Amino acid sequence: MQMTQGLQRSLQQTPQLTATVFGGRRRSFREFAERVARLAGALQHLDVRPGDRVGILALNSDRYLEVLMATWWAGAVLNPVNIRWSVPEIVYSLDDCDTRLLFVDDRFAPLADAIRASARHAPRLIHLGEEEAPQGMLCHEHLIAHSAPIPDARRADADLACIMYTGGTTGFPKGVIQTHRNLWCGSLQRIAAIPPLRDSVLLHSAPLFHIGALSRAMMQFVSGGTHVIVPGFEASELLRTIERERINELALVPTMIQALIAHPDFGRTDLSSVKRLSYGASPIPPTVLEDMMRALPGVEFFHQYGLTEACPIVSVNPPENHGEQGRALGLSGSAGRAVPGVEVKIVDGGGRELPPGSVGEIVVRGPNITLGYWNKPAETAAALRDGWLHTGDGAWMDEAGHLFVVDRIKDMIVTGGENVYSAEVEGVIGRHPAVAMCAVIGIPHPTWVEAVHAVVVLRPGASLSEDDLRAHCRESIAGYKCPKSVEFRGELPLSGAGKVLKRELRDAHWPARAPTAH
C-alpha cells in the first residue's frame, strides 16, 4: 500500500495517456513520472531523507501534483500548507512538524522573508511558479533539469505519508497523521463506492491543500485518469475549461455549484461531456441541487461525507438517492451509507450506541482512520477512543444505515433548554425560492441563553422579509427552531474549501469567544 503505486501502474500500462493539463501545458504519464523521479533526486541531493517533511504553499497547478508525488517518491512526508493562513499559522505548522524545505509559487513568494524570519528553523525555499525564481530561492524547473532520476523509495503501509493540518482559527492547528495505508485505503474505499469512469478526465478546482481535493487527486492517480487543473475556483474559467477539455467528472462544493448556476455563461456553455458530479464539504441547499440536476440531466450525482481524520471518506450518497424517488423519501438530503471497509455508528455522550432515529455523535473506524494528531497526545486520546474516531459531528441514522448529519456537536444551539441543529433549519430556509445561501447560528439572548439567528443571501433580484421567512419556516419546523432574527447579506464568509465560516458570523455576537492571535 504505497501512494506512488498508481503512478507506477500508469507508467507501465498507459505511458502515453495524458496525465496532467494546466493551461497550455500537457504532459503524458511518461513525462510526468520522469519529472517526478528527477525532482525526487533533487530532494535527495538537498538532504531530504525518508520520513523528512516537505511543505508546499501554492495554488493548484500541475507542479503541485509533481511535488506531491516526488515527495513520496523520495520517501519523504508531505505537509500541504493552508493557503488562507496568516504567516504565524503557516510558521506554526512548519515548526510543529519540523518542515525544513518549502515549495512556494508566485502568489506566496512575497511571504518568504516573513516565514524565514519567524520560523524556528528557516526552511529552504524552492520556487514553484511561472515567473523567475526570486533571489534566495531554488528553482523547481532548474532542479528537475539538472538532477538525475532516482528509484522510487517505495515507502508504504505504516510509513508516514502526509501531515495535514486542520483547524487553527479557534486554537492551534492539529496535524493529522496520515500513513500510506490510510490514504491508499481511502482511495480504494472511494473507488469501491464510486467506480471510476472509463477514460476519466477530472477537473481540479478546489484547493489541493484540503483533504477533499487532495484525496480526489490521489484516487485519480490510483485509477489512472487524467488530471486537468485550474489554479482555483473561478466560475467563468471553470466553464471554459469544461468545454475546452471535455471534462467528464467534476468534484465541487455546494457554493461552487451555486456560483456556476448563477453565472451568465452557464446556459451558453457546452457541458455535454460531464457524466458525473460529486460534491461534499457541506450540505447542499435543496433548491441548488434541483437547479443543477435540471441543468445537467443524465449526470450522476454523488454526495460524499468525510473528514481529514478519515483520509477522508466515510459515506457516499449515490445517484439513485438523488432521483425523484430518493428525493420523495428524503434520501437526497442524507450523507449516504458507510463505504466498504468503514464502520459507522451513532453514540451518546457516554459512547453507547443509539437506536435508529436518535441524534448523537458519529463515530467511525476502519483502515483509513488516522493514527492521531502530531505532537498532541491529549487531543489524540480525546478523538480516538476504544478504536473509534469521534468525529464531533451530530447525526442520526435510519433503519437502512443512511446518515443524516444535523450539526457539529459544538455548533448545536441550545435555546430555552431545547436543542436546535442548524442543518435542519438551514435545510428549511434553503427551500425558499428567494434564498441563495444561508447559515444558522446561535446568538446571545437574555431569556433563552441562545437564540436562533439566520444569515441569508438572496438570489439576484429576489426580495424577502424576516416575517415571511419565519412564516415559511413555521410550515416545516417547530416555533423554537425558527429564526428569532434574520440578517440579510450579499455573501457569506467561506473557507478555502468553500465551507461557510460560522465562527466569523458568531464572533460579531460573541466577542468573548473571538479567537486570539497566536
TORKE-476856 format. One record per residue (C-alpha): residue in three letters; x negated, z, y negated. Coordinates in steps of 0.5 Angstrom, whole numbers, plus 500, padded with zeros to 3 digits. Layout:
BEGIN
+------+-----+-----+-----+
| type |   X |   Z |   Y |
+------+-----+-----+-----+
|  ALA |   X |   Z |   Y |
...
+------+-----+-----+-----+
//
This chain:
BEGIN
+------+-----+-----+-----+
| type |   X |   Z |   Y |
+------+-----+-----+-----+
|  MET | 500 | 500 | 500 |
|  GLN | 496 | 497 | 494 |
|  MET | 498 | 494 | 488 |
|  THR | 494 | 488 | 488 |
|  GLN | 496 | 486 | 495 |
|  GLY | 502 | 482 | 492 |
|  LEU | 497 | 478 | 487 |
|  GLN | 492 | 477 | 494 |
|  ARG | 498 | 474 | 497 |
|  SER | 500 | 469 | 492 |
|  LEU | 492 | 467 | 491 |
|  GLN | 493 | 466 | 499 |
|  GLN | 500 | 462 | 499 |
|  THR | 501 | 459 | 492 |
|  PRO | 495 | 459 | 488 |
|  GLN | 497 | 453 | 484 |
|  LEU | 504 | 456 | 482 |
|  THR | 505 | 458 | 475 |
|  ALA | 503 | 466 | 475 |
|  THR | 504 | 467 | 467 |
|  VAL | 506 | 464 | 461 |
|  PHE | 505 | 466 | 454 |
|  GLY | 506 | 462 | 448 |
|  GLY | 502 | 456 | 449 |
|  ARG | 498 | 459 | 455 |
|  ARG | 500 | 457 | 462 |
|  ARG | 496 | 460 | 468 |
|  SER | 496 | 459 | 475 |
|  PHE | 495 | 465 | 480 |
|  ARG | 488 | 462 | 482 |
|  GLU | 486 | 462 | 475 |
|  PHE | 490 | 469 | 473 |
|  ALA | 486 | 472 | 479 |
|  GLU | 479 | 469 | 477 |
|  ARG | 480 | 472 | 470 |
|  VAL | 482 | 479 | 474 |
|  ALA | 476 | 479 | 478 |
|  ARG | 472 | 478 | 472 |
|  LEU | 475 | 483 | 468 |
|  ALA | 474 | 488 | 473 |
|  GLY | 467 | 486 | 474 |
|  ALA | 466 | 487 | 466 |
|  LEU | 470 | 494 | 467 |
|  GLN | 465 | 496 | 473 |
|  HIS | 459 | 494 | 468 |
|  LEU | 462 | 498 | 463 |
|  ASP | 461 | 504 | 468 |
|  VAL | 468 | 505 | 470 |
|  ARG | 468 | 508 | 476 |
|  PRO | 474 | 509 | 482 |
|  GLY | 479 | 514 | 479 |
|  ASP | 477 | 513 | 472 |
|  ARG | 482 | 512 | 467 |
|  VAL | 483 | 505 | 463 |
|  GLY | 488 | 505 | 457 |
|  ILE | 492 | 500 | 454 |
|  LEU | 495 | 500 | 447 |
|  ALA | 498 | 493 | 446 |
|  LEU | 504 | 489 | 445 |
|  ASN | 507 | 485 | 451 |
|  SER | 502 | 479 | 453 |
|  ASP | 499 | 475 | 459 |
|  ARG | 493 | 479 | 457 |
|  TYR | 497 | 486 | 458 |
|  LEU | 498 | 484 | 465 |
|  GLU | 491 | 482 | 466 |
|  VAL | 489 | 489 | 464 |
|  LEU | 494 | 492 | 469 |
|  MET | 491 | 488 | 475 |
|  ALA | 484 | 488 | 473 |
|  THR | 484 | 496 | 472 |
|  TRP | 487 | 496 | 479 |
|  TRP | 482 | 491 | 482 |
|  ALA | 476 | 495 | 479 |
|  GLY | 479 | 502 | 483 |
|  ALA | 481 | 505 | 476 |
|  VAL | 487 | 508 | 474 |
|  LEU | 492 | 505 | 468 |
|  ASN | 494 | 509 | 462 |
|  PRO | 499 | 505 | 458 |
|  VAL | 500 | 508 | 452 |
|  ASN | 507 | 508 | 448 |
|  ILE | 506 | 503 | 442 |
|  ARG | 511 | 507 | 438 |
|  TRP | 507 | 513 | 438 |
|  SER | 503 | 516 | 432 |
|  VAL | 496 | 517 | 432 |
|  PRO | 496 | 524 | 434 |
|  GLU | 500 | 523 | 440 |
|  ILE | 496 | 517 | 442 |
|  VAL | 490 | 521 | 442 |
|  TYR | 493 | 527 | 446 |
|  SER | 495 | 522 | 452 |
|  LEU | 488 | 519 | 452 |
|  ASP | 485 | 526 | 451 |
|  ASP | 489 | 529 | 456 |
|  CYS | 487 | 525 | 462 |
|  ASP | 480 | 523 | 459 |
|  THR | 481 | 516 | 458 |
|  ARG | 474 | 513 | 456 |
|  LEU | 476 | 506 | 455 |
|  LEU | 482 | 503 | 451 |
|  PHE | 484 | 496 | 450 |
|  VAL | 488 | 494 | 443 |
|  ASP | 491 | 488 | 441 |
|  ASP | 491 | 485 | 434 |
|  ARG | 497 | 490 | 432 |
|  PHE | 494 | 496 | 434 |
|  ALA | 487 | 495 | 432 |
|  PRO | 488 | 498 | 425 |
|  LEU | 489 | 505 | 428 |
|  ALA | 482 | 504 | 432 |
|  ASP | 478 | 508 | 427 |
|  ALA | 483 | 514 | 426 |
|  ILE | 483 | 514 | 434 |
|  ARG | 476 | 514 | 435 |
|  ALA | 475 | 520 | 429 |
|  SER | 480 | 525 | 432 |
|  ALA | 479 | 524 | 440 |
|  ARG | 475 | 529 | 444 |
|  HIS | 471 | 523 | 447 |
|  ALA | 472 | 517 | 442 |
|  PRO | 474 | 511 | 447 |
|  ARG | 470 | 505 | 448 |
|  LEU | 475 | 499 | 445 |
|  ILE | 476 | 492 | 448 |
|  HIS | 480 | 488 | 443 |
|  LEU | 485 | 484 | 447 |
|  GLY | 488 | 480 | 441 |
|  GLU | 488 | 473 | 439 |
|  GLU | 484 | 474 | 433 |
|  GLU | 477 | 475 | 432 |
|  ALA | 474 | 482 | 435 |
|  PRO | 473 | 487 | 430 |
|  GLN | 467 | 490 | 428 |
|  GLY | 465 | 495 | 433 |
|  MET | 470 | 493 | 439 |
|  LEU | 468 | 489 | 445 |
|  CYS | 472 | 482 | 446 |
|  HIS | 476 | 481 | 452 |
|  GLU | 475 | 474 | 453 |
|  HIS | 468 | 475 | 452 |
|  LEU | 467 | 480 | 458 |
|  ILE | 471 | 475 | 462 |
|  ALA | 467 | 469 | 461 |
|  HIS | 460 | 473 | 462 |
|  SER | 462 | 477 | 468 |
|  ALA | 461 | 476 | 475 |
|  PRO | 468 | 477 | 479 |
|  ILE | 468 | 483 | 484 |
|  PRO | 471 | 484 | 490 |
|  ASP | 478 | 488 | 490 |
|  ALA | 477 | 495 | 491 |
|  ARG | 483 | 496 | 495 |
|  ARG | 485 | 503 | 493 |
|  ALA | 491 | 504 | 496 |
|  ASP | 496 | 509 | 499 |
|  ALA | 495 | 516 | 496 |
|  ASP | 490 | 514 | 491 |
|  LEU | 492 | 515 | 483 |
|  ALA | 494 | 508 | 480 |
|  CYS | 498 | 510 | 474 |
|  ILE | 499 | 516 | 469 |
|  MET | 505 | 514 | 465 |
|  TYR | 506 | 519 | 459 |
|  THR | 514 | 521 | 458 |
|  GLY | 516 | 525 | 452 |
|  GLY | 512 | 527 | 446 |
|  THR | 518 | 528 | 441 |
|  THR | 520 | 534 | 442 |
|  GLY | 514 | 537 | 445 |
|  PHE | 507 | 535 | 448 |
|  PRO | 508 | 528 | 452 |
|  LYS | 507 | 529 | 460 |
|  GLY | 503 | 525 | 464 |
|  VAL | 507 | 522 | 470 |
|  ILE | 502 | 522 | 476 |
|  GLN | 504 | 515 | 480 |
|  THR | 500 | 513 | 486 |
|  HIS | 499 | 506 | 489 |
|  ARG | 504 | 509 | 495 |
|  ASN | 509 | 511 | 489 |
|  LEU | 509 | 504 | 486 |
|  TRP | 509 | 500 | 492 |
|  CYS | 515 | 503 | 495 |
|  GLY | 519 | 503 | 488 |
|  SER | 517 | 495 | 488 |
|  LEU | 520 | 495 | 496 |
|  GLN | 526 | 499 | 495 |
|  ARG | 528 | 495 | 489 |
|  ILE | 527 | 488 | 493 |
|  ALA | 531 | 491 | 499 |
|  ALA | 537 | 493 | 494 |
|  ILE | 536 | 486 | 490 |
|  PRO | 533 | 481 | 494 |
|  PRO | 528 | 476 | 490 |
|  LEU | 531 | 470 | 487 |
|  ARG | 528 | 464 | 490 |
|  ASP | 523 | 461 | 485 |
|  SER | 524 | 467 | 480 |
|  VAL | 522 | 466 | 473 |
|  LEU | 522 | 472 | 470 |
|  LEU | 522 | 474 | 462 |
|  HIS | 519 | 480 | 460 |
|  SER | 521 | 482 | 453 |
|  ALA | 522 | 490 | 454 |
|  PRO | 515 | 493 | 452 |
|  LEU | 511 | 494 | 458 |
|  PHE | 508 | 501 | 457 |
|  HIS | 515 | 503 | 459 |
|  ILE | 516 | 504 | 467 |
|  GLY | 523 | 500 | 467 |
|  ALA | 519 | 494 | 464 |
|  LEU | 512 | 495 | 468 |
|  SER | 515 | 496 | 474 |
|  ARG | 519 | 490 | 474 |
|  ALA | 513 | 486 | 473 |
|  MET | 510 | 490 | 479 |
|  MET | 516 | 488 | 483 |
|  GLN | 515 | 480 | 481 |
|  PHE | 507 | 481 | 483 |
|  VAL | 509 | 483 | 490 |
|  SER | 515 | 478 | 491 |
|  GLY | 510 | 472 | 488 |
|  GLY | 514 | 470 | 482 |
|  THR | 513 | 467 | 475 |
|  HIS | 512 | 472 | 469 |
|  VAL | 514 | 469 | 462 |
|  ILE | 512 | 474 | 457 |
|  VAL | 514 | 475 | 449 |
|  PRO | 511 | 480 | 445 |
|  GLY | 517 | 484 | 444 |
|  PHE | 525 | 483 | 444 |
|  GLU | 527 | 478 | 438 |
|  ALA | 534 | 475 | 440 |
|  SER | 532 | 468 | 437 |
|  GLU | 525 | 468 | 440 |
|  LEU | 528 | 470 | 447 |
|  LEU | 534 | 465 | 447 |
|  ARG | 529 | 459 | 445 |
|  THR | 524 | 462 | 451 |
|  ILE | 530 | 462 | 456 |
|  GLU | 532 | 455 | 454 |
|  ARG | 525 | 452 | 454 |
|  GLU | 522 | 455 | 460 |
|  ARG | 528 | 455 | 464 |
|  ILE | 529 | 463 | 465 |
|  ASN | 533 | 464 | 471 |
|  GLU | 532 | 472 | 471 |
|  LEU | 533 | 477 | 465 |
|  ALA | 531 | 484 | 465 |
|  LEU | 534 | 487 | 459 |
|  VAL | 537 | 494 | 456 |
|  PRO | 544 | 494 | 453 |
|  THR | 542 | 494 | 446 |
|  MET | 538 | 487 | 447 |
|  ILE | 544 | 484 | 451 |
|  GLN | 549 | 486 | 445 |
|  ALA | 544 | 483 | 440 |
|  LEU | 544 | 477 | 444 |
|  ILE | 551 | 476 | 444 |
|  ALA | 551 | 477 | 436 |
|  HIS | 546 | 472 | 435 |
|  PRO | 549 | 466 | 432 |
|  ASP | 545 | 461 | 436 |
|  PHE | 547 | 465 | 443 |
|  GLY | 553 | 460 | 443 |
|  ARG | 549 | 454 | 442 |
|  THR | 543 | 455 | 447 |
|  ASP | 543 | 452 | 454 |
|  LEU | 543 | 459 | 458 |
|  SER | 545 | 455 | 465 |
|  SER | 538 | 457 | 468 |
|  VAL | 540 | 464 | 468 |
|  LYS | 542 | 466 | 475 |
|  ARG | 541 | 474 | 474 |
|  LEU | 541 | 479 | 469 |
|  SER | 539 | 486 | 471 |
|  TYR | 540 | 492 | 466 |
|  GLY | 539 | 499 | 465 |
|  ALA | 535 | 505 | 461 |
|  SER | 542 | 507 | 458 |
|  PRO | 550 | 506 | 459 |
|  ILE | 553 | 499 | 457 |
|  PRO | 559 | 499 | 453 |
|  PRO | 564 | 496 | 457 |
|  THR | 566 | 491 | 451 |
|  VAL | 559 | 489 | 451 |
|  LEU | 559 | 488 | 459 |
|  GLU | 565 | 484 | 459 |
|  ASP | 563 | 480 | 453 |
|  MET | 556 | 478 | 457 |
|  MET | 560 | 476 | 463 |
|  ARG | 565 | 472 | 460 |
|  ALA | 559 | 468 | 456 |
|  LEU | 555 | 468 | 463 |
|  PRO | 560 | 466 | 468 |
|  GLY | 557 | 466 | 475 |
|  VAL | 551 | 470 | 473 |
|  GLU | 549 | 476 | 478 |
|  PHE | 549 | 483 | 474 |
|  PHE | 546 | 489 | 477 |
|  HIS | 545 | 496 | 474 |
|  GLN | 539 | 500 | 475 |
|  TYR | 538 | 507 | 475 |
|  GLY | 532 | 511 | 475 |
|  LEU | 526 | 515 | 471 |
|  THR | 519 | 515 | 470 |
|  GLU | 518 | 520 | 475 |
|  ALA | 522 | 516 | 481 |
|  CYS | 517 | 510 | 479 |
|  PRO | 522 | 508 | 477 |
|  ILE | 528 | 506 | 482 |
|  VAL | 534 | 511 | 484 |
|  SER | 540 | 507 | 485 |
|  VAL | 543 | 500 | 484 |
|  ASN | 550 | 498 | 482 |
|  PRO | 551 | 491 | 485 |
|  PRO | 554 | 484 | 482 |
|  GLU | 561 | 486 | 487 |
|  ASN | 562 | 492 | 483 |
|  HIS | 562 | 488 | 476 |
|  GLY | 567 | 483 | 478 |
|  GLU | 575 | 484 | 477 |
|  GLN | 576 | 489 | 483 |
|  GLY | 570 | 493 | 481 |
|  ARG | 572 | 494 | 474 |
|  ALA | 579 | 496 | 476 |
|  LEU | 576 | 501 | 481 |
|  GLY | 572 | 504 | 475 |
|  LEU | 565 | 502 | 479 |
|  SER | 563 | 498 | 474 |
|  GLY | 561 | 504 | 470 |
|  SER | 557 | 507 | 476 |
|  ALA | 550 | 507 | 477 |
|  GLY | 551 | 505 | 484 |
|  ARG | 548 | 508 | 490 |
|  ALA | 542 | 510 | 492 |
|  VAL | 537 | 504 | 494 |
|  PRO | 534 | 504 | 501 |
|  GLY | 529 | 510 | 502 |
|  VAL | 531 | 514 | 497 |
|  GLU | 536 | 520 | 498 |
|  VAL | 540 | 523 | 492 |
|  LYS | 545 | 529 | 492 |
|  ILE | 548 | 533 | 486 |
|  VAL | 547 | 540 | 486 |
|  ASP | 549 | 546 | 482 |
|  GLY | 544 | 551 | 478 |
|  GLY | 542 | 554 | 484 |
|  GLY | 540 | 548 | 488 |
|  ARG | 546 | 548 | 492 |
|  GLU | 549 | 541 | 494 |
|  LEU | 556 | 540 | 490 |
|  PRO | 562 | 536 | 493 |
|  PRO | 564 | 529 | 491 |
|  GLY | 567 | 529 | 484 |
|  SER | 564 | 535 | 482 |
|  VAL | 559 | 535 | 476 |
|  GLY | 552 | 537 | 477 |
|  GLU | 545 | 535 | 477 |
|  ILE | 542 | 529 | 480 |
|  VAL | 536 | 531 | 485 |
|  VAL | 532 | 525 | 489 |
|  ARG | 527 | 525 | 494 |
|  GLY | 523 | 519 | 497 |
|  PRO | 516 | 516 | 498 |
|  ASN | 517 | 513 | 490 |
|  ILE | 517 | 520 | 487 |
|  THR | 512 | 523 | 483 |
|  LEU | 507 | 528 | 485 |
|  GLY | 508 | 531 | 479 |
|  TYR | 505 | 532 | 472 |
|  TRP | 498 | 531 | 470 |
|  ASN | 495 | 538 | 468 |
|  LYS | 502 | 541 | 468 |
|  PRO | 503 | 545 | 474 |
|  ALA | 508 | 549 | 471 |
|  GLU | 512 | 543 | 469 |
|  THR | 511 | 540 | 476 |
|  ALA | 513 | 546 | 479 |
|  ALA | 520 | 546 | 475 |
|  ALA | 521 | 539 | 476 |
|  LEU | 519 | 539 | 484 |
|  ARG | 523 | 544 | 488 |
|  ASP | 523 | 544 | 495 |
|  GLY | 521 | 537 | 496 |
|  TRP | 527 | 534 | 491 |
|  LEU | 525 | 532 | 484 |
|  HIS | 530 | 535 | 479 |
|  THR | 532 | 529 | 474 |
|  GLY | 535 | 533 | 469 |
|  ASP | 541 | 528 | 469 |
|  GLY | 548 | 531 | 470 |
|  ALA | 553 | 526 | 474 |
|  TRP | 558 | 526 | 479 |
|  MET | 558 | 522 | 486 |
|  ASP | 565 | 519 | 489 |
|  GLU | 566 | 520 | 497 |
|  ALA | 562 | 513 | 498 |
|  GLY | 556 | 515 | 494 |
|  HIS | 557 | 512 | 488 |
|  LEU | 553 | 516 | 482 |
|  PHE | 557 | 517 | 475 |
|  VAL | 552 | 519 | 470 |
|  VAL | 555 | 523 | 465 |
|  ASP | 549 | 526 | 460 |
|  ARG | 542 | 529 | 460 |
|  ILE | 544 | 536 | 462 |
|  LYS | 540 | 539 | 456 |
|  ASP | 545 | 534 | 452 |
|  MET | 551 | 537 | 454 |
|  ILE | 556 | 539 | 448 |
|  VAL | 559 | 546 | 449 |
|  THR | 565 | 546 | 444 |
|  GLY | 569 | 552 | 445 |
|  GLY | 567 | 554 | 452 |
|  GLU | 568 | 547 | 454 |
|  ASN | 563 | 542 | 457 |
|  VAL | 563 | 535 | 454 |
|  TYR | 559 | 530 | 457 |
|  SER | 557 | 525 | 451 |
|  ALA | 557 | 519 | 456 |
|  GLU | 564 | 520 | 457 |
|  VAL | 566 | 520 | 450 |
|  GLU | 562 | 514 | 449 |
|  GLY | 565 | 510 | 454 |
|  VAL | 572 | 511 | 451 |
|  ILE | 569 | 510 | 444 |
|  GLY | 566 | 503 | 446 |
|  ARG | 572 | 501 | 449 |
|  HIS | 575 | 500 | 442 |
|  PRO | 574 | 493 | 440 |
|  ALA | 572 | 494 | 433 |
|  VAL | 566 | 498 | 436 |
|  ALA | 559 | 495 | 437 |
|  MET | 555 | 501 | 439 |
|  CYS | 556 | 509 | 439 |
|  ALA | 552 | 515 | 440 |
|  VAL | 556 | 522 | 441 |
|  ILE | 552 | 529 | 440 |
|  GLY | 554 | 536 | 438 |
|  ILE | 553 | 539 | 431 |
|  PRO | 554 | 546 | 429 |
|  HIS | 561 | 549 | 428 |
|  PRO | 562 | 556 | 425 |
|  THR | 568 | 557 | 430 |
|  TRP | 566 | 553 | 437 |
|  VAL | 559 | 553 | 436 |
|  GLU | 558 | 546 | 437 |
|  ALA | 563 | 540 | 435 |
|  VAL | 563 | 533 | 438 |
|  HIS | 560 | 528 | 433 |
|  ALA | 560 | 521 | 434 |
|  VAL | 556 | 516 | 430 |
|  VAL | 559 | 509 | 430 |
|  VAL | 556 | 502 | 429 |
|  LEU | 562 | 497 | 428 |
|  ARG | 562 | 490 | 430 |
|  PRO | 561 | 485 | 424 |
|  GLY | 567 | 484 | 420 |
|  ALA | 571 | 490 | 423 |
|  SER | 574 | 496 | 420 |
|  LEU | 576 | 503 | 423 |
|  SER | 578 | 509 | 420 |
|  GLU | 576 | 516 | 423 |
|  ASP | 583 | 518 | 424 |
|  ASP | 584 | 511 | 428 |
|  LEU | 578 | 512 | 432 |
|  ARG | 581 | 519 | 434 |
|  ALA | 587 | 517 | 436 |
|  HIS | 584 | 511 | 440 |
|  CYS | 580 | 517 | 444 |
|  ARG | 586 | 521 | 445 |
|  GLU | 589 | 516 | 449 |
|  SER | 584 | 517 | 454 |
|  ILE | 581 | 524 | 454 |
|  ALA | 583 | 531 | 452 |
|  GLY | 583 | 533 | 445 |
|  TYR | 577 | 538 | 445 |
|  LYS | 573 | 532 | 448 |
|  CYS | 575 | 527 | 442 |
|  PRO | 570 | 527 | 436 |
|  LYS | 571 | 532 | 430 |
|  SER | 567 | 528 | 426 |
|  VAL | 565 | 521 | 425 |
|  GLU | 559 | 518 | 422 |
|  PHE | 559 | 510 | 421 |
|  ARG | 552 | 507 | 420 |
|  GLY | 549 | 500 | 420 |
|  GLU | 545 | 501 | 426 |
|  LEU | 542 | 507 | 431 |
|  PRO | 535 | 509 | 432 |
|  LEU | 532 | 506 | 438 |
|  SER | 526 | 508 | 442 |
|  GLY | 521 | 502 | 444 |
|  ALA | 525 | 502 | 451 |
|  GLY | 532 | 500 | 447 |
|  LYS | 535 | 507 | 448 |
|  VAL | 538 | 511 | 443 |
|  LEU | 534 | 517 | 440 |
|  LYS | 539 | 522 | 440 |
|  ARG | 534 | 527 | 438 |
|  GLU | 534 | 524 | 431 |
|  LEU | 541 | 524 | 430 |
|  ARG | 541 | 531 | 432 |
|  ASP | 535 | 533 | 427 |
|  ALA | 539 | 532 | 421 |
|  HIS | 545 | 537 | 423 |
|  TRP | 540 | 542 | 427 |
|  PRO | 534 | 543 | 422 |
|  ALA | 531 | 549 | 426 |
|  ARG | 531 | 544 | 432 |
|  ALA | 527 | 539 | 429 |
|  PRO | 520 | 538 | 432 |
|  THR | 514 | 540 | 429 |
|  ALA | 508 | 535 | 429 |
|  HIS | 502 | 536 | 434 |
+------+-----+-----+-----+
//
